[in-house]
Amino acid sequence: MSEKLYKFRDPVHGFIYVRPLELKLIDSFPFQRLRNIKQLAFSHYIYHGAEHSRFGHSLGVMHLVTRAFNTVTEKT
């Protein structure tokens, strides 16, 4: 039986799929707090499209690290 995957929509990476253990981390208070911290500081006052949060950035980083890890482990 395969484990259930949860998905987040990301503007850069499309859908990001996470496992239940990763979702537990994402649902934690410290991670959710990242939703209110701007990735680009005050840039959104000048460039209205610069609305990126540390939350979205962290999801993207997690996605890329997972892909890199999977690539390395598949080749060994």
Secondary structure, DSSP 8 states (H G I E B T S, - for coil): -----EEEEETTTEEEEE-HHHHHHHTSHHHHGGGGSBTTTTGGGT-TT---BHHHHHHHHHHHHHHHHHHHHHH-
